[in-house]
Amino acid sequence: MFEIDPKGWFSRTLIIRNAGQVICAITLAHFGEKATFTLDGVEYQVYRQPSTRGMFALAMGGQQLAVAEKPASAHEMKISYNNTSYLLKRVGKIGHTCELTINGEAAGYIKPKNGTRAARAELPEALPLPVRIFIIWLYLLLWRRAAGAAAAAGGADGRFS
C-alpha cells in the first residue's frame, strides 16, 4: 500500500512511501499540469501533452510509457499501458476516493486519509512502479482540479491546489 504525504504544510512536493520506505517525491508544478519524479536514479516526466485537450503522458527520456485521456466526465481518467485500458474514476458524488478498474472489475483504489492532504493507494502489483506513480499523479491532478473548481465556486477545499 502506498502512502502519499505532503512534504510540508504548504508544500507542492508529496512523498510517496510503500511499506514505510520512501519510493520517491513528486512535485506538482505551480503552473501547468506536469511533474517529475526519480526512481532508482531514472527520471520520469508526467505531463499534459501539448496542443491536445485532456491527454496526459508518462515518459522516460522522451519515450512515452503510458498515456491517459480525460473523457467528458470531470472525475475520471482512461489510462492505457501495454495494450490494456484502465479507468480511474471517483467513487460517489462527493469526496476524493477513486477506484481503478480493468474491464469494469475493481483493481485498486486511492483515497484521502482522514480529511487531510494525505492519501493512501492500493494499486495492482502487476503494473510497473512508474505506471503506478503516474496513476497516483493523475489522482492528485483530479483532486487539484476539483479543489480549484470548489474554490472558484466559493468553496473552501483547496487541498493540492
Rosetta constraint file for C-alpha pairs under 8 A:
AtomPair CA 1 CA 18 HARMONIC 5.75 0.50
AtomPair CA 1 CA 19 HARMONIC 6.54 0.50
AtomPair CA 1 CA 120 HARMONIC 6.94 0.50
AtomPair CA 1 CA 121 HARMONIC 5.75 0.50
AtomPair CA 1 CA 122 HARMONIC 4.94 0.50
AtomPair CA 1 CA 123 HARMONIC 7.45 0.50
AtomPair CA 2 CA 16 HARMONIC 6.55 0.50
AtomPair CA 2 CA 17 HARMONIC 5.44 0.50
AtomPair CA 2 CA 18 HARMONIC 4.60 0.50
AtomPair CA 2 CA 19 HARMONIC 7.15 0.50
AtomPair CA 2 CA 120 HARMONIC 5.45 0.50
AtomPair CA 2 CA 121 HARMONIC 4.93 0.50
AtomPair CA 2 CA 122 HARMONIC 6.36 0.50
AtomPair CA 3 CA 15 HARMONIC 7.99 0.50
AtomPair CA 3 CA 16 HARMONIC 5.72 0.50
AtomPair CA 3 CA 17 HARMONIC 5.08 0.50
AtomPair CA 3 CA 18 HARMONIC 6.37 0.50
AtomPair CA 3 CA 118 HARMONIC 7.59 0.50
AtomPair CA 3 CA 119 HARMONIC 6.08 0.50
AtomPair CA 3 CA 120 HARMONIC 4.53 0.50
AtomPair CA 3 CA 121 HARMONIC 6.53 0.50
AtomPair CA 4 CA 14 HARMONIC 6.34 0.50
AtomPair CA 4 CA 15 HARMONIC 5.73 0.50
AtomPair CA 4 CA 16 HARMONIC 4.67 0.50
AtomPair CA 4 CA 17 HARMONIC 6.53 0.50
AtomPair CA 4 CA 118 HARMONIC 5.47 0.50
AtomPair CA 4 CA 119 HARMONIC 4.99 0.50
AtomPair CA 4 CA 120 HARMONIC 5.81 0.50
AtomPair CA 4 CA 121 HARMONIC 7.83 0.50
AtomPair CA 5 CA 14 HARMONIC 5.37 0.50
AtomPair CA 5 CA 15 HARMONIC 5.28 0.50
AtomPair CA 5 CA 16 HARMONIC 6.63 0.50
AtomPair CA 5 CA 117 HARMONIC 7.02 0.50
AtomPair CA 5 CA 118 HARMONIC 4.54 0.50
AtomPair CA 5 CA 119 HARMONIC 6.64 0.50
AtomPair CA 6 CA 11 HARMONIC 6.25 0.50
AtomPair CA 6 CA 12 HARMONIC 7.05 0.50
AtomPair CA 6 CA 13 HARMONIC 5.93 0.50
AtomPair CA 6 CA 14 HARMONIC 4.23 0.50
AtomPair CA 6 CA 15 HARMONIC 6.06 0.50
AtomPair CA 6 CA 117 HARMONIC 6.77 0.50
AtomPair CA 6 CA 118 HARMONIC 6.41 0.50
AtomPair CA 7 CA 11 HARMONIC 5.88 0.50
AtomPair CA 7 CA 12 HARMONIC 7.67 0.50
AtomPair CA 7 CA 13 HARMONIC 5.62 0.50
AtomPair CA 7 CA 14 HARMONIC 5.44 0.50
AtomPair CA 7 CA 15 HARMONIC 6.09 0.50
AtomPair CA 8 CA 13 HARMONIC 7.82 0.50
AtomPair CA 12 CA 27 HARMONIC 5.50 0.50
AtomPair CA 12 CA 28 HARMONIC 5.33 0.50
AtomPair CA 12 CA 29 HARMONIC 7.52 0.50
AtomPair CA 12 CA 30 HARMONIC 7.97 0.50
AtomPair CA 12 CA 160 HARMONIC 7.01 0.50
AtomPair CA 13 CA 25 HARMONIC 6.48 0.50
AtomPair CA 13 CA 26 HARMONIC 5.55 0.50
AtomPair CA 13 CA 27 HARMONIC 4.04 0.50
AtomPair CA 13 CA 28 HARMONIC 6.30 0.50
AtomPair CA 14 CA 25 HARMONIC 5.52 0.50
AtomPair CA 14 CA 26 HARMONIC 5.35 0.50
AtomPair CA 14 CA 27 HARMONIC 6.22 0.50
AtomPair CA 15 CA 22 HARMONIC 6.96 0.50
AtomPair CA 15 CA 23 HARMONIC 7.77 0.50
AtomPair CA 15 CA 24 HARMONIC 6.14 0.50
AtomPair CA 15 CA 25 HARMONIC 4.45 0.50
AtomPair CA 15 CA 26 HARMONIC 6.59 0.50
AtomPair CA 16 CA 22 HARMONIC 5.95 0.50
AtomPair CA 16 CA 23 HARMONIC 5.62 0.50
AtomPair CA 16 CA 24 HARMONIC 5.47 0.50
AtomPair CA 16 CA 25 HARMONIC 5.93 0.50
AtomPair CA 16 CA 26 HARMONIC 7.68 0.50
AtomPair CA 17 CA 21 HARMONIC 5.16 0.50
AtomPair CA 17 CA 22 HARMONIC 4.30 0.50
AtomPair CA 17 CA 23 HARMONIC 5.18 0.50
AtomPair CA 17 CA 24 HARMONIC 7.22 0.50
AtomPair CA 18 CA 22 HARMONIC 6.59 0.50
AtomPair CA 18 CA 23 HARMONIC 6.49 0.50
AtomPair CA 23 CA 39 HARMONIC 7.09 0.50
AtomPair CA 24 CA 37 HARMONIC 6.49 0.50
AtomPair CA 24 CA 38 HARMONIC 6.25 0.50
AtomPair CA 24 CA 39 HARMONIC 6.38 0.50
AtomPair CA 25 CA 37 HARMONIC 6.11 0.50
AtomPair CA 25 CA 38 HARMONIC 7.53 0.50
AtomPair CA 26 CA 35 HARMONIC 6.59 0.50
AtomPair CA 26 CA 36 HARMONIC 6.12 0.50
AtomPair CA 26 CA 37 HARMONIC 5.14 0.50
AtomPair CA 27 CA 35 HARMONIC 5.74 0.50
AtomPair CA 27 CA 36 HARMONIC 6.70 0.50
AtomPair CA 27 CA 37 HARMONIC 7.56 0.50
AtomPair CA 28 CA 33 HARMONIC 7.60 0.50
AtomPair CA 28 CA 34 HARMONIC 6.61 0.50
AtomPair CA 28 CA 35 HARMONIC 5.34 0.50
AtomPair CA 29 CA 33 HARMONIC 6.49 0.50
AtomPair CA 29 CA 34 HARMONIC 5.78 0.50
AtomPair CA 29 CA 35 HARMONIC 5.88 0.50
AtomPair CA 32 CA 48 HARMONIC 7.91 0.50
AtomPair CA 33 CA 47 HARMONIC 5.73 0.50
AtomPair CA 33 CA 48 HARMONIC 5.65 0.50
AtomPair CA 33 CA 141 HARMONIC 7.54 0.50
AtomPair CA 34 CA 45 HARMONIC 7.42 0.50
AtomPair CA 34 CA 46 HARMONIC 5.44 0.50
AtomPair CA 34 CA 47 HARMONIC 3.99 0.50
AtomPair CA 34 CA 48 HARMONIC 6.32 0.50
AtomPair CA 35 CA 45 HARMONIC 6.03 0.50
AtomPair CA 35 CA 46 HARMONIC 5.34 0.50
AtomPair CA 35 CA 47 HARMONIC 6.41 0.50
AtomPair CA 36 CA 43 HARMONIC 6.89 0.50
AtomPair CA 36 CA 44 HARMONIC 5.61 0.50
AtomPair CA 36 CA 45 HARMONIC 4.53 0.50
AtomPair CA 36 CA 46 HARMONIC 6.10 0.50
AtomPair CA 37 CA 43 HARMONIC 5.80 0.50
AtomPair CA 37 CA 44 HARMONIC 5.44 0.50
AtomPair CA 37 CA 45 HARMONIC 6.69 0.50
AtomPair CA 38 CA 42 HARMONIC 5.31 0.50
AtomPair CA 38 CA 43 HARMONIC 4.33 0.50
AtomPair CA 38 CA 44 HARMONIC 6.04 0.50
AtomPair CA 39 CA 43 HARMONIC 6.59 0.50
AtomPair CA 39 CA 44 HARMONIC 7.81 0.50
AtomPair CA 39 CA 130 HARMONIC 7.64 0.50
AtomPair CA 42 CA 60 HARMONIC 7.83 0.50
AtomPair CA 43 CA 60 HARMONIC 6.53 0.50
AtomPair CA 43 CA 61 HARMONIC 7.71 0.50
AtomPair CA 44 CA 58 HARMONIC 7.00 0.50
AtomPair CA 44 CA 59 HARMONIC 5.71 0.50
AtomPair CA 44 CA 60 HARMONIC 4.76 0.50
AtomPair CA 44 CA 61 HARMONIC 7.39 0.50
AtomPair CA 44 CA 130 HARMONIC 7.67 0.50
AtomPair CA 45 CA 57 HARMONIC 7.95 0.50
AtomPair CA 45 CA 58 HARMONIC 5.80 0.50
AtomPair CA 45 CA 59 HARMONIC 5.17 0.50
AtomPair CA 45 CA 60 HARMONIC 6.31 0.50
AtomPair CA 46 CA 56 HARMONIC 7.26 0.50
AtomPair CA 46 CA 57 HARMONIC 5.61 0.50
AtomPair CA 46 CA 58 HARMONIC 4.61 0.50
AtomPair CA 46 CA 59 HARMONIC 6.41 0.50
AtomPair CA 46 CA 134 HARMONIC 6.77 0.50
AtomPair CA 46 CA 137 HARMONIC 7.80 0.50
AtomPair CA 47 CA 56 HARMONIC 5.56 0.50
AtomPair CA 47 CA 57 HARMONIC 5.58 0.50
AtomPair CA 47 CA 58 HARMONIC 6.91 0.50
AtomPair CA 48 CA 52 HARMONIC 7.93 0.50
AtomPair CA 48 CA 54 HARMONIC 7.20 0.50
AtomPair CA 48 CA 55 HARMONIC 5.84 0.50
AtomPair CA 48 CA 56 HARMONIC 4.25 0.50
AtomPair CA 48 CA 57 HARMONIC 6.43 0.50
AtomPair CA 49 CA 53 HARMONIC 7.93 0.50
AtomPair CA 49 CA 54 HARMONIC 7.97 0.50
AtomPair CA 49 CA 55 HARMONIC 5.61 0.50
AtomPair CA 49 CA 56 HARMONIC 5.35 0.50
AtomPair CA 49 CA 57 HARMONIC 6.56 0.50
AtomPair CA 54 CA 69 HARMONIC 5.54 0.50
AtomPair CA 54 CA 70 HARMONIC 4.87 0.50
AtomPair CA 54 CA 71 HARMONIC 7.28 0.50
AtomPair CA 55 CA 67 HARMONIC 7.18 0.50
AtomPair CA 55 CA 68 HARMONIC 5.76 0.50
AtomPair CA 55 CA 69 HARMONIC 4.58 0.50
AtomPair CA 55 CA 70 HARMONIC 6.46 0.50
AtomPair CA 56 CA 67 HARMONIC 5.59 0.50
AtomPair CA 56 CA 68 HARMONIC 4.96 0.50
AtomPair CA 56 CA 69 HARMONIC 6.22 0.50
AtomPair CA 57 CA 64 HARMONIC 6.51 0.50
AtomPair CA 57 CA 65 HARMONIC 7.51 0.50
AtomPair CA 57 CA 66 HARMONIC 5.84 0.50
AtomPair CA 57 CA 67 HARMONIC 4.34 0.50
AtomPair CA 57 CA 68 HARMONIC 6.19 0.50
AtomPair CA 58 CA 64 HARMONIC 5.77 0.50
AtomPair CA 58 CA 65 HARMONIC 5.57 0.50
AtomPair CA 58 CA 66 HARMONIC 5.20 0.50
AtomPair CA 58 CA 67 HARMONIC 6.23 0.50
AtomPair CA 58 CA 131 HARMONIC 7.45 0.50
AtomPair CA 58 CA 134 HARMONIC 6.38 0.50
AtomPair CA 59 CA 63 HARMONIC 5.25 0.50
AtomPair CA 59 CA 64 HARMONIC 4.25 0.50
AtomPair CA 59 CA 65 HARMONIC 5.42 0.50
AtomPair CA 59 CA 66 HARMONIC 7.27 0.50
AtomPair CA 60 CA 64 HARMONIC 6.61 0.50
AtomPair CA 60 CA 65 HARMONIC 7.15 0.50
AtomPair CA 65 CA 81 HARMONIC 7.07 0.50
AtomPair CA 65 CA 131 HARMONIC 7.89 0.50
AtomPair CA 66 CA 79 HARMONIC 7.32 0.50
AtomPair CA 66 CA 80 HARMONIC 5.84 0.50
AtomPair CA 66 CA 81 HARMONIC 4.86 0.50
AtomPair CA 66 CA 82 HARMONIC 7.63 0.50
AtomPair CA 66 CA 131 HARMONIC 6.97 0.50
AtomPair CA 67 CA 79 HARMONIC 5.83 0.50
AtomPair CA 67 CA 80 HARMONIC 5.40 0.50
AtomPair CA 67 CA 81 HARMONIC 6.86 0.50
AtomPair CA 68 CA 77 HARMONIC 6.28 0.50
AtomPair CA 68 CA 78 HARMONIC 5.34 0.50
AtomPair CA 68 CA 79 HARMONIC 4.16 0.50
AtomPair CA 68 CA 80 HARMONIC 6.07 0.50
AtomPair CA 69 CA 77 HARMONIC 5.64 0.50
AtomPair CA 69 CA 78 HARMONIC 5.09 0.50
AtomPair CA 69 CA 79 HARMONIC 6.46 0.50
AtomPair CA 70 CA 74 HARMONIC 7.49 0.50
AtomPair CA 70 CA 76 HARMONIC 6.37 0.50
AtomPair CA 70 CA 77 HARMONIC 4.67 0.50
AtomPair CA 70 CA 78 HARMONIC 6.26 0.50
AtomPair CA 71 CA 76 HARMONIC 7.05 0.50
AtomPair CA 71 CA 77 HARMONIC 6.64 0.50
AtomPair CA 71 CA 78 HARMONIC 7.25 0.50
AtomPair CA 74 CA 142 HARMONIC 7.92 0.50
AtomPair CA 75 CA 89 HARMONIC 5.98 0.50
AtomPair CA 75 CA 90 HARMONIC 5.56 0.50
AtomPair CA 75 CA 142 HARMONIC 6.57 0.50
AtomPair CA 76 CA 87 HARMONIC 6.97 0.50
AtomPair CA 76 CA 88 HARMONIC 5.39 0.50
AtomPair CA 76 CA 89 HARMONIC 4.22 0.50
AtomPair CA 76 CA 90 HARMONIC 6.29 0.50
AtomPair CA 76 CA 142 HARMONIC 7.62 0.50
AtomPair CA 77 CA 87 HARMONIC 5.82 0.50
AtomPair CA 77 CA 88 HARMONIC 5.15 0.50
AtomPair CA 77 CA 89 HARMONIC 6.54 0.50
AtomPair CA 77 CA 138 HARMONIC 7.53 0.50
AtomPair CA 78 CA 85 HARMONIC 6.86 0.50
AtomPair CA 78 CA 86 HARMONIC 5.83 0.50
AtomPair CA 78 CA 87 HARMONIC 4.68 0.50
AtomPair CA 78 CA 88 HARMONIC 6.47 0.50
AtomPair CA 79 CA 85 HARMONIC 5.63 0.50
AtomPair CA 79 CA 86 HARMONIC 4.96 0.50
AtomPair CA 79 CA 87 HARMONIC 6.06 0.50
AtomPair CA 79 CA 88 HARMONIC 7.52 0.50
AtomPair CA 80 CA 84 HARMONIC 5.68 0.50
AtomPair CA 80 CA 85 HARMONIC 4.64 0.50
AtomPair CA 80 CA 86 HARMONIC 6.35 0.50
AtomPair CA 81 CA 85 HARMONIC 6.62 0.50
AtomPair CA 81 CA 131 HARMONIC 7.94 0.50
AtomPair CA 85 CA 102 HARMONIC 6.51 0.50
AtomPair CA 85 CA 103 HARMONIC 7.48 0.50
AtomPair CA 86 CA 100 HARMONIC 6.67 0.50
AtomPair CA 86 CA 101 HARMONIC 5.60 0.50
AtomPair CA 86 CA 102 HARMONIC 4.88 0.50
AtomPair CA 86 CA 103 HARMONIC 7.24 0.50
AtomPair CA 87 CA 99 HARMONIC 7.86 0.50
AtomPair CA 87 CA 100 HARMONIC 5.52 0.50
AtomPair CA 87 CA 101 HARMONIC 5.19 0.50
AtomPair CA 87 CA 102 HARMONIC 6.62 0.50
AtomPair CA 88 CA 98 HARMONIC 6.31 0.50
AtomPair CA 88 CA 99 HARMONIC 5.64 0.50
AtomPair CA 88 CA 100 HARMONIC 4.49 0.50
AtomPair CA 88 CA 101 HARMONIC 6.61 0.50
AtomPair CA 88 CA 135 HARMONIC 7.89 0.50
AtomPair CA 88 CA 139 HARMONIC 7.73 0.50
AtomPair CA 89 CA 98 HARMONIC 5.17 0.50
AtomPair CA 89 CA 99 HARMONIC 5.43 0.50
AtomPair CA 89 CA 100 HARMONIC 6.56 0.50
AtomPair CA 90 CA 96 HARMONIC 6.53 0.50
AtomPair CA 90 CA 97 HARMONIC 5.74 0.50
AtomPair CA 90 CA 98 HARMONIC 4.09 0.50
AtomPair CA 90 CA 99 HARMONIC 6.32 0.50
AtomPair CA 91 CA 95 HARMONIC 7.85 0.50
AtomPair CA 91 CA 96 HARMONIC 7.62 0.50
AtomPair CA 91 CA 97 HARMONIC 5.67 0.50
AtomPair CA 91 CA 98 HARMONIC 5.32 0.50
AtomPair CA 91 CA 99 HARMONIC 6.42 0.50
AtomPair CA 96 CA 111 HARMONIC 6.19 0.50
AtomPair CA 96 CA 112 HARMONIC 6.49 0.50
AtomPair CA 96 CA 143 HARMONIC 6.54 0.50
AtomPair CA 97 CA 109 HARMONIC 7.31 0.50
AtomPair CA 97 CA 110 HARMONIC 5.86 0.50
AtomPair CA 97 CA 111 HARMONIC 4.19 0.50
AtomPair CA 97 CA 112 HARMONIC 6.55 0.50
AtomPair CA 98 CA 109 HARMONIC 5.60 0.50
AtomPair CA 98 CA 110 HARMONIC 5.27 0.50
AtomPair CA 98 CA 111 HARMONIC 6.22 0.50
AtomPair CA 98 CA 139 HARMONIC 7.52 0.50
AtomPair CA 99 CA 106 HARMONIC 6.85 0.50
AtomPair CA 99 CA 107 HARMONIC 7.60 0.50
AtomPair CA 99 CA 108 HARMONIC 5.90 0.50
AtomPair CA 99 CA 109 HARMONIC 4.29 0.50
AtomPair CA 99 CA 110 HARMONIC 6.47 0.50
AtomPair CA 100 CA 106 HARMONIC 6.05 0.50
AtomPair CA 100 CA 107 HARMONIC 5.47 0.50
AtomPair CA 100 CA 108 HARMONIC 4.93 0.50
AtomPair CA 100 CA 109 HARMONIC 5.54 0.50
AtomPair CA 100 CA 123 HARMONIC 7.66 0.50
AtomPair CA 101 CA 105 HARMONIC 5.12 0.50
AtomPair CA 101 CA 106 HARMONIC 4.44 0.50
AtomPair CA 101 CA 107 HARMONIC 5.04 0.50
AtomPair CA 101 CA 108 HARMONIC 6.93 0.50
AtomPair CA 102 CA 106 HARMONIC 6.60 0.50
AtomPair CA 102 CA 107 HARMONIC 6.37 0.50
AtomPair CA 107 CA 123 HARMONIC 6.81 0.50
AtomPair CA 107 CA 124 HARMONIC 6.30 0.50
AtomPair CA 108 CA 121 HARMONIC 7.48 0.50
AtomPair CA 108 CA 122 HARMONIC 5.16 0.50
AtomPair CA 108 CA 123 HARMONIC 4.63 0.50
AtomPair CA 108 CA 124 HARMONIC 6.36 0.50
AtomPair CA 109 CA 121 HARMONIC 5.65 0.50
AtomPair CA 109 CA 122 HARMONIC 5.36 0.50
AtomPair CA 109 CA 123 HARMONIC 6.45 0.50
AtomPair CA 110 CA 119 HARMONIC 6.89 0.50
AtomPair CA 110 CA 120 HARMONIC 5.69 0.50
AtomPair CA 110 CA 121 HARMONIC 4.15 0.50
AtomPair CA 110 CA 122 HARMONIC 6.42 0.50
AtomPair CA 110 CA 123 HARMONIC 7.99 0.50
AtomPair CA 110 CA 136 HARMONIC 7.61 0.50
AtomPair CA 110 CA 139 HARMONIC 7.47 0.50
AtomPair CA 111 CA 119 HARMONIC 5.43 0.50
AtomPair CA 111 CA 120 HARMONIC 5.63 0.50
AtomPair CA 111 CA 121 HARMONIC 6.49 0.50
AtomPair CA 112 CA 116 HARMONIC 6.71 0.50
AtomPair CA 112 CA 117 HARMONIC 7.05 0.50
AtomPair CA 112 CA 118 HARMONIC 5.81 0.50
AtomPair CA 112 CA 119 HARMONIC 3.97 0.50
AtomPair CA 112 CA 120 HARMONIC 6.31 0.50
AtomPair CA 113 CA 117 HARMONIC 7.51 0.50
AtomPair CA 113 CA 118 HARMONIC 5.50 0.50
AtomPair CA 113 CA 119 HARMONIC 4.88 0.50
AtomPair CA 113 CA 120 HARMONIC 6.59 0.50
AtomPair CA 116 CA 159 HARMONIC 8.00 0.50
AtomPair CA 117 CA 159 HARMONIC 5.82 0.50
AtomPair CA 117 CA 160 HARMONIC 6.84 0.50
AtomPair CA 121 CA 136 HARMONIC 7.68 0.50
AtomPair CA 123 CA 127 HARMONIC 7.93 0.50
AtomPair CA 123 CA 132 HARMONIC 6.68 0.50
AtomPair CA 124 CA 132 HARMONIC 7.94 0.50
AtomPair CA 127 CA 131 HARMONIC 6.29 0.50
AtomPair CA 127 CA 132 HARMONIC 6.40 0.50
AtomPair CA 128 CA 132 HARMONIC 6.50 0.50
AtomPair CA 129 CA 133 HARMONIC 6.23 0.50
AtomPair CA 130 CA 134 HARMONIC 6.16 0.50
AtomPair CA 131 CA 135 HARMONIC 6.28 0.50
AtomPair CA 132 CA 136 HARMONIC 6.32 0.50
AtomPair CA 133 CA 137 HARMONIC 6.21 0.50
AtomPair CA 134 CA 138 HARMONIC 6.23 0.50
AtomPair CA 135 CA 139 HARMONIC 6.27 0.50
AtomPair CA 136 CA 140 HARMONIC 6.28 0.50
AtomPair CA 137 CA 141 HARMONIC 6.11 0.50
AtomPair CA 138 CA 142 HARMONIC 6.23 0.50
AtomPair CA 139 CA 143 HARMONIC 6.17 0.50
AtomPair CA 140 CA 144 HARMONIC 5.95 0.50
AtomPair CA 140 CA 160 HARMONIC 7.17 0.50
AtomPair CA 141 CA 145 HARMONIC 6.08 0.50
AtomPair CA 142 CA 146 HARMONIC 6.17 0.50
AtomPair CA 143 CA 147 HARMONIC 6.14 0.50
AtomPair CA 143 CA 159 HARMONIC 7.70 0.50
AtomPair CA 143 CA 160 HARMONIC 6.96 0.50
AtomPair CA 144 CA 148 HARMONIC 6.18 0.50
AtomPair CA 144 CA 158 HARMONIC 7.69 0.50
AtomPair CA 144 CA 159 HARMONIC 6.81 0.50
AtomPair CA 144 CA 160 HARMONIC 5.10 0.50
AtomPair CA 144 CA 161 HARMONIC 5.07 0.50
AtomPair CA 145 CA 149 HARMONIC 6.19 0.50
AtomPair CA 145 CA 161 HARMONIC 7.60 0.50
AtomPair CA 146 CA 150 HARMONIC 6.10 0.50
AtomPair CA 147 CA 151 HARMONIC 6.09 0.50
AtomPair CA 147 CA 157 HARMONIC 5.35 0.50
AtomPair CA 147 CA 158 HARMONIC 4.82 0.50
AtomPair CA 147 CA 159 HARMONIC 6.17 0.50
AtomPair CA 147 CA 160 HARMONIC 7.32 0.50
AtomPair CA 147 CA 161 HARMONIC 6.32 0.50
AtomPair CA 148 CA 152 HARMONIC 6.11 0.50
AtomPair CA 148 CA 158 HARMONIC 6.60 0.50
AtomPair CA 148 CA 161 HARMONIC 6.37 0.50
AtomPair CA 149 CA 153 HARMONIC 6.18 0.50
AtomPair CA 150 CA 154 HARMONIC 6.24 0.50
AtomPair CA 150 CA 155 HARMONIC 4.67 0.50
AtomPair CA 150 CA 156 HARMONIC 6.75 0.50
AtomPair CA 150 CA 157 HARMONIC 6.27 0.50
AtomPair CA 150 CA 158 HARMONIC 7.55 0.50
AtomPair CA 151 CA 155 HARMONIC 4.74 0.50
AtomPair CA 151 CA 156 HARMONIC 5.77 0.50
AtomPair CA 151 CA 157 HARMONIC 6.54 0.50
AtomPair CA 151 CA 158 HARMONIC 6.41 0.50
